Amino acid sequence: ATIGLYNYKWFYLMLLFMTLYFLGFSIALGMYFVRSLRVPLWQVVLGLYLAAHVFMTAGMWFYHTQLLLGNLTTNEHLNLRKYPYLWETRAYVSGKTKTVYRNPWNISWWHNIQDRFHPSAASYTVPESHETVRQSQALLSTVTSSSSSSSTATPTPLRHVPTQEAV
């Protein structure tokens, strides 16, 4: 199943509660082992196998918390260097220039959470103030149309734009 704009909150909450469940299970298992005089080997092996899942789910939960607070998608995070709209060149008085990371969708951690859990049209449209994003989108559409053999190729949007049926 794909994790998309409208089911992300359920995926995130599933990760959170799975992490809490496995953490609670690991604590209860540890208490059981400490209080028991003899524990069969199969219980130890099975318990440790299940307790190891806390690391996997907690890792996924921490990763998606990082994405949530920065208002990034997994694709944008993994391909950070590929998207020019995430980078800004700054000129300094000394004459030097520096390219720095800047996410145009980052609107503060609290608003990022609200935006991801309750998506609006702003979640998948490019605001007028983000000129670099618009330039990247225009560049992407020219590359897409020139690499395609047909002249009716539709450019790939930078973020998901739902159709009328999906809204």
PyMOL commands that set and color helices and strands:
alter all, ss='L'
color gray80, all
select helices_A, chain A and resi 8-35+41-51+53-70+74-78+80-82+84-86+109-117+121-123+131-147
alter helices_A, ss='H'
color red, helices_A
select strands_A, chain A and resi 87-91+97-101
alter strands_A, ss='S'
color yellow, strands_A
deselect
rebuild
show_as cartoon
